[in-house]
Each structure stands twice: as structure tokens, then as C-alpha cells.
Amino acid sequence: MGATAIVTRFAPSPTGHLHLGHVHSAAFAWRHARDAGGRFLLRIEDIDPTRCRPEFTDAILEDLAWLGLDWDGPVRVQSAHLPEYRETLDALSTRRLLYPCFCTRADIAREIAASAAAPHGPDGPLYPGTCRRLSADERASRIAGGEPHALRLDMAAALATLSAPLSFEEAGEGRLRCDPARFGDAVLARKDVAASYHLCVTHDDALQGVTVVTRGVDLKPATDLHRLLQSLMGWPEPRYAHHPLLTDATGRRLAKRDRAATVRDMRAEGATAAEVLRRAGA
């Protein structure tokens, strides 16, 4: 395998058992790598201790092995690498690109409600910047007092570091322009979670040498923010291939919260691995 061979990954969160939507996404990445003689990595994104459970991690590994979707190298488990994400946060803080946010969800909702025209981004109304306006002394005092806080990216300061507009290479579409500003001052570490999905996924893709990021089209907007983080940290730019989401008969996306049929359910009913892969459109 050459140095420029394709490297893809499947990165589920262990908050439940795999369903057909997960199988579709895993097989999409697996075939992308295998058809090109490349590597397929498995990463467990379990940084949220309130939702992730180790028994689901074990089940993910077992289900993928049963399906024949083999992976290369050791499985990266994000919860075992929290100090690495802290180093990235510290590097951004040193450059004054992060600030502490002490607002609760209720505080933010009240501020947005009081605004005549709150701007919206891909995830809803943008944070109004309340804590961005705090003085350095007040921030330090509140942190020293043990007040819980998140860490937000100062989007204006981050964009000011760019020497040229950002873009990314999307399979079948060519280069697409990025607009990270539509995310506003995104949270990169929550009060109850050491680092955000956005920070961890870009960090790990760079660390693991992922060359093609394959994932559902619902995550395509997040690429704008990920490209900004890659630029800020000097991380390599991968290519992207966003696939359509698997839906049920009504056109609704398959999801854990809707109790979509799991691989384990189908196995218990006597389905073979080949049948499950076929049902997943793999």
C-alpha cells in the first residue's frame, strides 16, 4: 500500500446498538477503502459520559465483526485520550481564540428571546456573545470561584487568522466554499463534556491520517467548522464523501431514538450478515 492510499473511518457513539443506518454508513466507508486497497479504521466516539456505555462499545465491535466489516489497526476510544484534546484547547486558548462561557441554556434562551432578530445557524439560533464581552478579570475571577463554564471559539478572531477563504473537496461535486461564520461562537468544550464532537473528530482525523471522511449528508454543514479548526491547528485537509441517509418507509431517517431495528434484533430473527448488509443498501 502506497503512502497516499485511502484511509477512511467509521466513528460511532456507543449510545445504543447499531441499526441499519449505522450499517449503511460503516459499509460505505469500508467499501470506499477496500475498493481502493486502502485502510478502514474504527473509532469509538464516547466522550459524553452521560450517554455512552461500555456495553454498547462491545456490541459495536461484535456486530461489525459479524457483518464482516473488518478494520485495520487498534480501535481508537476517545475517552482514553482526553488529555490530547485538552492540549488542543490549551493551544487555541493561548492564541486567544477561545473564551469561557458561563451561560446556562436558560440564560441563552432569554437573551435570544429578547433579541429582535437572532441569527440562526445549522444548529439553531446562534449564541449572542454574552460572555465574549466579559473582561479578563471577571473571567478569571469566576473561573477561580469554581463557576462551571464551557469553552467557545471566538469566531471573529478565528476568521481573522485566515489568509484566504476556506473550501473542501466533496466527492462528485468538486470544491465547495465554506462559511464557518454561520456556526457563530461554537462550543468546543462543554461544562459536562471535556471536548466537543467538532474538536475531537478533526483532531482524530488528523492524528490517524484519515484521507477521506465518509459520513451522512446530515453532517455536511459541519464540514465548514471542521475546515476552520483544521486551518487553525495546521492539520491536513482530507477529502469528503457525504452519503444519503437511510430512511424508513415513511421517509424518516433511521434513528436510535425512534427504536429503529438493530443488527441484534435482525440476528435474533435469523437474518444472515449478507441479508442485513443488503437491507442496509451496502
C-alpha positions as YAML, in Angstrom:
chain: A
units: angstrom
residues:
- id: 1
  name: MET
  ca: [0.00, 0.00, 0.00]
- id: 2
  name: GLY
  ca: [1.43, 3.36, -1.02]
- id: 3
  name: ALA
  ca: [1.86, 6.37, 1.22]
- id: 4
  name: THR
  ca: [-1.05, 8.12, -0.49]
- id: 5
  name: ALA
  ca: [-3.51, 5.22, -0.14]
- id: 6
  name: ILE
  ca: [-7.04, 6.00, 1.01]
- id: 7
  name: VAL
  ca: [-7.76, 5.89, 4.75]
- id: 8
  name: THR
  ca: [-11.40, 6.03, 5.86]
- id: 9
  name: ARG
  ca: [-13.06, 5.53, 9.23]
- id: 10
  name: PHE
  ca: [-16.33, 4.64, 10.92]
- id: 11
  name: ALA
  ca: [-16.82, 6.53, 14.18]
- id: 12
  name: PRO
  ca: [-20.00, 5.58, 16.06]
- id: 13
  name: SER
  ca: [-21.01, 6.80, 19.51]
- id: 14
  name: PRO
  ca: [-21.82, 3.92, 21.88]
- id: 15
  name: THR
  ca: [-25.23, 5.20, 22.96]
- id: 16
  name: GLY
  ca: [-27.17, 2.19, 21.67]
- id: 17
  name: HIS
  ca: [-26.96, -0.81, 19.38]
- id: 18
  name: LEU
  ca: [-26.15, -0.48, 15.68]
- id: 19
  name: HIS
  ca: [-29.13, -0.20, 13.32]
- id: 20
  name: LEU
  ca: [-29.34, -0.31, 9.54]
- id: 21
  name: GLY
  ca: [-28.39, 3.35, 9.22]
- id: 22
  name: HIS
  ca: [-25.12, 2.66, 11.02]
- id: 23
  name: VAL
  ca: [-24.50, -0.40, 8.86]
- id: 24
  name: HIS
  ca: [-25.06, 1.69, 5.74]
- id: 25
  name: SER
  ca: [-22.52, 4.29, 6.93]
- id: 26
  name: ALA
  ca: [-19.95, 1.72, 8.09]
- id: 27
  name: ALA
  ca: [-20.19, -0.28, 4.86]
- id: 28
  name: PHE
  ca: [-19.93, 2.90, 2.77]
- id: 29
  name: ALA
  ca: [-16.61, 3.78, 4.45]
- id: 30
  name: TRP
  ca: [-15.40, 0.17, 4.43]
- id: 31
  name: ARG
  ca: [-16.02, -0.28, 0.68]
- id: 32
  name: HIS
  ca: [-14.51, 3.14, -0.08]
- id: 33
  name: ALA
  ca: [-11.25, 1.94, 1.48]
- id: 34
  name: ARG
  ca: [-11.27, -1.68, 0.43]
- id: 35
  name: ASP
  ca: [-12.10, -0.97, -3.24]
- id: 36
  name: ALA
  ca: [-9.02, 1.28, -3.38]
- id: 37
  name: GLY
  ca: [-6.73, -1.06, -1.44]
- id: 38
  name: GLY
  ca: [-6.74, 1.37, 1.46]
- id: 39
  name: ARG
  ca: [-7.27, 1.22, 5.22]
- id: 40
  name: PHE
  ca: [-10.53, 1.29, 7.18]
- id: 41
  name: LEU
  ca: [-10.32, 2.49, 10.78]
- id: 42
  name: LEU
  ca: [-12.75, 2.11, 13.66]
- id: 43
  name: ARG
  ca: [-13.08, 4.88, 16.23]
- id: 44
  name: ILE
  ca: [-15.41, 4.93, 19.25]
- id: 45
  name: GLU
  ca: [-16.60, 8.47, 19.97]
- id: 46
  name: ASP
  ca: [-17.54, 8.11, 23.64]
- id: 47
  name: ILE
  ca: [-16.62, 11.49, 25.10]
- id: 48
  name: ASP
  ca: [-20.12, 12.07, 26.55]
- id: 49
  name: PRO
  ca: [-20.15, 10.08, 29.83]
- id: 50
  name: THR
  ca: [-23.85, 10.72, 30.39]
- id: 51
  name: ARG
  ca: [-24.94, 8.89, 27.22]
- id: 52
  name: CYS
  ca: [-22.20, 6.43, 26.27]
- id: 53
  name: ARG
  ca: [-21.94, 2.95, 27.80]
- id: 54
  name: PRO
  ca: [-19.11, 0.40, 27.50]
- id: 55
  name: GLU
  ca: [-21.51, -2.48, 26.79]
- id: 56
  name: PHE
  ca: [-22.58, -0.70, 23.61]
- id: 57
  name: THR
  ca: [-18.92, -0.38, 22.59]
- id: 58
  name: ASP
  ca: [-18.52, -4.14, 22.98]
- id: 59
  name: ALA
  ca: [-21.70, -4.70, 20.95]
- id: 60
  name: ILE
  ca: [-20.49, -2.42, 18.12]
- id: 61
  name: LEU
  ca: [-17.27, -4.39, 17.76]
- id: 62
  name: GLU
  ca: [-19.14, -7.69, 17.82]
- id: 63
  name: ASP
  ca: [-21.76, -6.59, 15.27]
- id: 64
  name: LEU
  ca: [-19.19, -5.20, 12.82]
- id: 65
  name: ALA
  ca: [-17.14, -8.39, 13.05]
- id: 66
  name: TRP
  ca: [-20.28, -10.50, 12.43]
- id: 67
  name: LEU
  ca: [-21.07, -8.38, 9.36]
- id: 68
  name: GLY
  ca: [-17.56, -8.92, 8.02]
- id: 69
  name: LEU
  ca: [-16.67, -5.22, 8.16]
- id: 70
  name: ASP
  ca: [-13.13, -5.69, 9.41]
- id: 71
  name: TRP
  ca: [-10.98, -2.75, 10.46]
- id: 72
  name: ASP
  ca: [-7.24, -2.06, 10.39]
- id: 73
  name: GLY
  ca: [-5.16, -1.45, 13.47]
- id: 74
  name: PRO
  ca: [-6.33, -0.83, 17.02]
- id: 75
  name: VAL
  ca: [-9.69, 0.75, 17.80]
- id: 76
  name: ARG
  ca: [-9.30, 4.35, 18.99]
- id: 77
  name: VAL
  ca: [-11.51, 5.05, 22.01]
- id: 78
  name: GLN
  ca: [-11.82, 8.79, 22.52]
- id: 79
  name: SER
  ca: [-12.42, 8.69, 26.28]
- id: 80
  name: ALA
  ca: [-8.89, 7.29, 26.67]
- id: 81
  name: HIS
  ca: [-7.38, 10.36, 25.03]
- id: 82
  name: LEU
  ca: [-8.94, 13.34, 26.83]
- id: 83
  name: PRO
  ca: [-5.54, 14.94, 27.65]
- id: 84
  name: GLU
  ca: [-4.82, 15.18, 23.91]
- id: 85
  name: TYR
  ca: [-7.99, 17.17, 23.32]
- id: 86
  name: ARG
  ca: [-7.10, 19.34, 26.31]
- id: 87
  name: GLU
  ca: [-3.78, 20.17, 24.66]
- id: 88
  name: THR
  ca: [-5.59, 21.38, 21.56]
- id: 89
  name: LEU
  ca: [-7.94, 23.51, 23.65]
- id: 90
  name: ASP
  ca: [-4.96, 24.95, 25.52]
- id: 91
  name: ALA
  ca: [-3.23, 25.78, 22.22]
- id: 92
  name: LEU
  ca: [-6.30, 27.66, 21.00]
- id: 93
  name: SER
  ca: [-6.69, 29.43, 24.35]
- id: 94
  name: THR
  ca: [-3.06, 30.56, 24.28]
- id: 95
  name: ARG
  ca: [-3.81, 32.25, 20.95]
- id: 96
  name: ARG
  ca: [-6.88, 33.91, 22.50]
- id: 97
  name: LEU
  ca: [-9.22, 32.07, 20.17]
- id: 98
  name: LEU
  ca: [-11.35, 30.61, 22.99]
- id: 99
  name: TYR
  ca: [-13.25, 32.20, 25.83]
- id: 100
  name: PRO
  ca: [-15.10, 30.79, 28.85]
- id: 101
  name: CYS
  ca: [-18.90, 30.87, 28.68]
- id: 102
  name: PHE
  ca: [-20.77, 30.76, 31.97]
- id: 103
  name: CYS
  ca: [-24.26, 31.00, 30.48]
- id: 104
  name: THR
  ca: [-26.85, 28.33, 31.17]
- id: 105
  name: ARG
  ca: [-29.26, 27.18, 28.47]
- id: 106
  name: ALA
  ca: [-31.93, 29.30, 30.18]
- id: 107
  name: ASP
  ca: [-29.67, 32.38, 30.10]
- id: 108
  name: ILE
  ca: [-29.07, 31.93, 26.38]
- id: 109
  name: ALA
  ca: [-32.75, 31.34, 25.66]
- id: 110
  name: ARG
  ca: [-33.71, 34.55, 27.48]
- id: 111
  name: GLU
  ca: [-31.12, 36.60, 25.61]
- id: 112
  name: ILE
  ca: [-32.22, 35.20, 22.26]
- id: 113
  name: ALA
  ca: [-35.89, 35.82, 23.10]
- id: 114
  name: ALA
  ca: [-35.08, 39.42, 23.92]
- id: 115
  name: SER
  ca: [-33.34, 39.92, 20.59]
- id: 116
  name: ALA
  ca: [-35.37, 41.42, 17.78]
- id: 117
  name: ALA
  ca: [-33.74, 39.20, 15.15]
- id: 118
  name: ALA
  ca: [-31.50, 36.45, 16.48]
- id: 119
  name: PRO
  ca: [-29.35, 34.99, 13.66]
- id: 120
  name: HIS
  ca: [-29.65, 31.26, 13.03]
- id: 121
  name: GLY
  ca: [-27.06, 28.66, 12.04]
- id: 122
  name: PRO
  ca: [-27.20, 24.96, 11.16]
- id: 123
  name: ASP
  ca: [-27.93, 24.04, 14.79]
- id: 124
  name: GLY
  ca: [-30.47, 26.78, 15.53]
- id: 125
  name: PRO
  ca: [-30.18, 30.31, 16.97]
- id: 126
  name: LEU
  ca: [-26.59, 31.49, 17.34]
- id: 127
  name: TYR
  ca: [-25.10, 32.25, 20.73]
- id: 128
  name: PRO
  ca: [-25.50, 36.02, 21.29]
- id: 129
  name: GLY
  ca: [-21.94, 36.51, 22.56]
- id: 130
  name: THR
  ca: [-22.82, 37.43, 26.14]
- id: 131
  name: CYS
  ca: [-19.64, 36.06, 27.75]
- id: 132
  name: ARG
  ca: [-17.41, 37.20, 24.90]
- id: 133
  name: ARG
  ca: [-17.88, 40.71, 26.27]
- id: 134
  name: LEU
  ca: [-16.68, 39.89, 29.79]
- id: 135
  name: SER
  ca: [-13.39, 41.39, 30.95]
- id: 136
  name: ALA
  ca: [-10.36, 39.19, 31.50]
- id: 137
  name: ASP
  ca: [-10.52, 39.94, 35.23]
- id: 138
  name: GLU
  ca: [-14.15, 38.86, 35.52]
- id: 139
  name: ARG
  ca: [-13.48, 35.66, 33.58]
- id: 140
  name: ALA
  ca: [-10.52, 34.82, 35.82]
- id: 141
  name: SER
  ca: [-12.46, 35.60, 38.97]
- id: 142
  name: ARG
  ca: [-15.41, 33.41, 38.02]
- id: 143
  name: ILE
  ca: [-13.16, 30.52, 37.00]
- id: 144
  name: ALA
  ca: [-11.19, 30.84, 40.25]
- id: 145
  name: GLY
  ca: [-14.50, 30.71, 42.11]
- id: 146
  name: GLY
  ca: [-15.27, 27.35, 40.55]
- id: 147
  name: GLU
  ca: [-18.13, 28.51, 38.36]
- id: 148
  name: PRO
  ca: [-18.95, 25.90, 35.70]
- id: 149
  name: HIS
  ca: [-18.24, 27.05, 32.17]
- id: 150
  name: ALA
  ca: [-17.98, 25.92, 28.59]
- id: 151
  name: LEU
  ca: [-15.28, 26.98, 26.15]
- id: 152
  name: ARG
  ca: [-16.38, 28.75, 22.97]
- id: 153
  name: LEU
  ca: [-14.48, 29.53, 19.82]
- id: 154
  name: ASP
  ca: [-14.25, 33.27, 19.19]
- id: 155
  name: MET
  ca: [-15.38, 33.03, 15.60]
- id: 156
  name: ALA
  ca: [-14.45, 36.58, 14.60]
- id: 157
  name: ALA
  ca: [-10.93, 36.16, 16.00]
- id: 158
  name: ALA
  ca: [-10.56, 32.75, 14.34]
- id: 159
  name: LEU
  ca: [-11.67, 34.02, 10.94]
- id: 160
  name: ALA
  ca: [-9.23, 36.92, 11.24]
- id: 161
  name: THR
  ca: [-6.35, 34.41, 11.18]
- id: 162
  name: LEU
  ca: [-7.24, 33.17, 7.70]
- id: 163
  name: SER
  ca: [-5.25, 34.36, 4.72]
- id: 164
  name: ALA
  ca: [-7.77, 33.02, 2.18]
- id: 165
  name: PRO
  ca: [-11.36, 31.68, 2.11]
- id: 166
  name: LEU
  ca: [-11.81, 28.05, 3.12]
- id: 167
  name: SER
  ca: [-13.22, 25.28, 0.94]
- id: 168
  name: PHE
  ca: [-13.33, 21.49, 0.82]
- id: 169
  name: GLU
  ca: [-13.32, 18.76, -1.81]
- id: 170
  name: GLU
  ca: [-16.62, 16.85, -1.96]
- id: 171
  name: ALA
  ca: [-16.88, 13.63, -3.95]
- id: 172
  name: GLY
  ca: [-18.85, 14.22, -7.14]
- id: 173
  name: GLU
  ca: [-19.16, 17.98, -6.53]
- id: 174
  name: GLY
  ca: [-15.64, 19.36, -6.61]
- id: 175
  name: ARG
  ca: [-14.54, 22.17, -4.30]
- id: 176
  name: LEU
  ca: [-17.22, 23.80, -2.17]
- id: 177
  name: ARG
  ca: [-16.88, 27.12, -0.37]
- id: 178
  name: CYS
  ca: [-17.01, 27.12, 3.44]
- id: 179
  name: ASP
  ca: [-18.86, 29.55, 5.67]
- id: 180
  name: PRO
  ca: [-17.77, 28.78, 9.26]
- id: 181
  name: ALA
  ca: [-19.29, 32.06, 10.50]
- id: 182
  name: ARG
  ca: [-22.76, 30.55, 10.31]
- id: 183
  name: PHE
  ca: [-21.89, 28.47, 13.39]
- id: 184
  name: GLY
  ca: [-21.19, 31.54, 15.49]
- id: 185
  name: ASP
  ca: [-19.09, 31.08, 18.61]
- id: 186
  name: ALA
  ca: [-19.27, 27.28, 18.62]
- id: 187
  name: VAL
  ca: [-18.78, 25.32, 21.84]
- id: 188
  name: LEU
  ca: [-15.54, 23.31, 21.79]
- id: 189
  name: ALA
  ca: [-15.82, 22.02, 25.37]
- id: 190
  name: ARG
  ca: [-18.99, 21.73, 27.43]
- id: 191
  name: LYS
  ca: [-19.43, 22.01, 31.15]
- id: 192
  name: ASP
  ca: [-20.06, 18.27, 31.39]
- id: 193
  name: VAL
  ca: [-18.01, 17.03, 28.41]
- id: 194
  name: ALA
  ca: [-14.25, 17.61, 28.15]
- id: 195
  name: ALA
  ca: [-14.27, 18.37, 24.41]
- id: 196
  name: SER
  ca: [-16.88, 18.71, 21.68]
- id: 197
  name: TYR
  ca: [-17.56, 16.42, 18.75]
- id: 198
  name: HIS
  ca: [-16.26, 19.10, 16.38]
- id: 199
  name: LEU
  ca: [-12.89, 19.35, 18.09]
- id: 200
  name: CYS
  ca: [-12.39, 15.63, 18.71]
- id: 201
  name: VAL
  ca: [-13.33, 14.49, 15.22]
- id: 202
  name: THR
  ca: [-10.99, 16.92, 13.48]
- id: 203
  name: HIS
  ca: [-8.17, 16.15, 15.93]
- id: 204
  name: ASP
  ca: [-8.52, 12.39, 15.43]
- id: 205
  name: ASP
  ca: [-8.90, 12.52, 11.66]
- id: 206
  name: ALA
  ca: [-5.59, 14.40, 11.52]
- id: 207
  name: LEU
  ca: [-3.85, 12.16, 14.04]
- id: 208
  name: GLN
  ca: [-5.00, 8.95, 12.36]
- id: 209
  name: GLY
  ca: [-4.16, 10.10, 8.84]
- id: 210
  name: VAL
  ca: [-7.73, 9.90, 7.54]
- id: 211
  name: THR
  ca: [-7.67, 10.98, 3.90]
- id: 212
  name: VAL
  ca: [-11.36, 10.61, 3.04]
- id: 213
  name: VAL
  ca: [-14.05, 11.48, 5.59]
- id: 214
  name: THR
  ca: [-17.19, 9.48, 4.80]
- id: 215
  name: ARG
  ca: [-20.34, 10.26, 6.78]
- id: 216
  name: GLY
  ca: [-24.03, 11.06, 6.44]
- id: 217
  name: VAL
  ca: [-25.16, 14.11, 4.49]
- id: 218
  name: ASP
  ca: [-26.68, 15.49, 7.71]
- id: 219
  name: LEU
  ca: [-23.13, 16.25, 8.86]
- id: 220
  name: LYS
  ca: [-22.11, 18.02, 5.66]
- id: 221
  name: PRO
  ca: [-22.74, 21.53, 7.10]
- id: 222
  name: ALA
  ca: [-20.33, 20.75, 9.96]
- id: 223
  name: THR
  ca: [-17.51, 20.47, 7.42]
- id: 224
  name: ASP
  ca: [-17.34, 24.28, 7.32]
- id: 225
  name: LEU
  ca: [-16.45, 24.41, 11.01]
- id: 226
  name: HIS
  ca: [-14.13, 21.41, 10.75]
- id: 227
  name: ARG
  ca: [-12.17, 23.03, 7.95]
- id: 228
  name: LEU
  ca: [-11.71, 26.11, 10.13]
- id: 229
  name: LEU
  ca: [-10.35, 24.02, 13.01]
- id: 230
  name: GLN
  ca: [-8.02, 22.20, 10.61]
- id: 231
  name: SER
  ca: [-6.72, 25.53, 9.37]
- id: 232
  name: LEU
  ca: [-6.26, 26.93, 12.88]
- id: 233
  name: MET
  ca: [-4.31, 23.86, 14.03]
- id: 234
  name: GLY
  ca: [-2.34, 23.27, 10.83]
- id: 235
  name: TRP
  ca: [-3.93, 19.86, 10.35]
- id: 236
  name: PRO
  ca: [-4.12, 18.20, 6.92]
- id: 237
  name: GLU
  ca: [-7.23, 18.66, 4.80]
- id: 238
  name: PRO
  ca: [-8.97, 15.37, 3.98]
- id: 239
  name: ARG
  ca: [-11.42, 14.88, 1.14]
- id: 240
  name: TYR
  ca: [-15.10, 14.33, 1.93]
- id: 241
  name: ALA
  ca: [-17.79, 11.95, 0.72]
- id: 242
  name: HIS
  ca: [-21.18, 12.51, 2.34]
- id: 243
  name: HIS
  ca: [-23.70, 9.76, 1.67]
- id: 244
  name: PRO
  ca: [-27.52, 9.92, 1.70]
- id: 245
  name: LEU
  ca: [-29.22, 8.82, 4.92]
- id: 246
  name: LEU
  ca: [-31.06, 5.53, 5.14]
- id: 247
  name: THR
  ca: [-34.78, 6.12, 5.79]
- id: 248
  name: ASP
  ca: [-37.83, 4.05, 6.68]
- id: 249
  name: ALA
  ca: [-40.93, 3.52, 4.52]
- id: 250
  name: THR
  ca: [-42.26, 6.94, 5.51]
- id: 251
  name: GLY
  ca: [-39.04, 8.70, 4.50]
- id: 252
  name: ARG
  ca: [-37.99, 9.33, 8.09]
- id: 253
  name: ARG
  ca: [-34.31, 8.93, 8.96]
- id: 254
  name: LEU
  ca: [-33.49, 5.78, 10.91]
- id: 255
  name: ALA
  ca: [-32.52, 6.75, 14.46]
- id: 256
  name: LYS
  ca: [-31.88, 5.17, 17.84]
- id: 257
  name: ARG
  ca: [-34.46, 7.39, 19.49]
- id: 258
  name: ASP
  ca: [-37.15, 6.00, 17.17]
- id: 259
  name: ARG
  ca: [-36.15, 2.44, 18.08]
- id: 260
  name: ALA
  ca: [-35.01, 1.52, 14.60]
- id: 261
  name: ALA
  ca: [-34.48, -2.22, 14.22]
- id: 262
  name: THR
  ca: [-30.98, -3.13, 15.38]
- id: 263
  name: VAL
  ca: [-28.47, -5.58, 13.95]
- id: 264
  name: ARG
  ca: [-29.01, -7.64, 17.10]
- id: 265
  name: ASP
  ca: [-32.76, -7.73, 16.52]
- id: 266
  name: MET
  ca: [-32.26, -8.96, 12.97]
- id: 267
  name: ARG
  ca: [-29.73, -11.58, 14.04]
- id: 268
  name: ALA
  ca: [-32.15, -12.87, 16.66]
- id: 269
  name: GLU
  ca: [-34.82, -13.17, 13.96]
- id: 270
  name: GLY
  ca: [-32.49, -15.36, 11.91]
- id: 271
  name: ALA
  ca: [-31.16, -12.86, 9.35]
- id: 272
  name: THR
  ca: [-27.73, -13.54, 7.88]
- id: 273
  name: ALA
  ca: [-24.98, -10.94, 7.68]
- id: 274
  name: ALA
  ca: [-25.46, -10.77, 3.90]
- id: 275
  name: GLU
  ca: [-29.18, -10.07, 4.35]
- id: 276
  name: VAL
  ca: [-28.53, -7.29, 6.87]
- id: 277
  name: LEU
  ca: [-25.98, -5.69, 4.55]
- id: 278
  name: ARG
  ca: [-28.44, -5.88, 1.67]
- id: 279
  name: ARG
  ca: [-31.22, -4.30, 3.75]
- id: 280
  name: ALA
  ca: [-28.76, -1.52, 4.62]
- id: 281
  name: GLY
  ca: [-28.11, -0.89, 0.93]
- id: 282
  name: ALA
  ca: [-24.49, -1.94, 1.39]
...
